């Protein structure tokens, strides 16, 4: 499975939350459908995202990101959904592909 199959989009932080952007260089993060249940979105913010984001669902976590597009995006470390209401998905984004743990 690939990010582009999960309705992925780059996002940039705003004063009230985030907005979609077109390119990796404009982005502060990425949002995509959960590859395990497709029932919710996953958001991963880069280190360059503002430290205080309105409505930050990531809880202040940050991921290193490399690539030039959604087709070759790599995030580090893995993403682990641990909230009580979450589905428990754990996996990596490597070269635009989803790799389940």
Phi, psi and omega in degrees: 000146183239156178307317182297337176283348185250028178055037182290147174210146173285148180227152175237143180289146173231177178296335184247003181155249179206165176222153177291143173229163188271334189232158177301320184292334177277342194278150168252354182179188180221149175230140181204160177294144178297127181287345181275310188241346183057015184264355180203172179262152172244133178238133177233121180264145176277167176298336181280358177290146178305146184291331178248097179257131177294128177065036183288104181285352181275354180068025178088001178288155179224148179236140171289137183231140174219158181130188180231346183201179175294336180291334182231017181295135174233133178243146177216135003279196177295167177253129179232118179268111186242359183295151182303327180269000181279168183271351178085013180299141175223126180187179181244156166246114182229121179050040177081358181257150175267128178238111181283143176273000000 
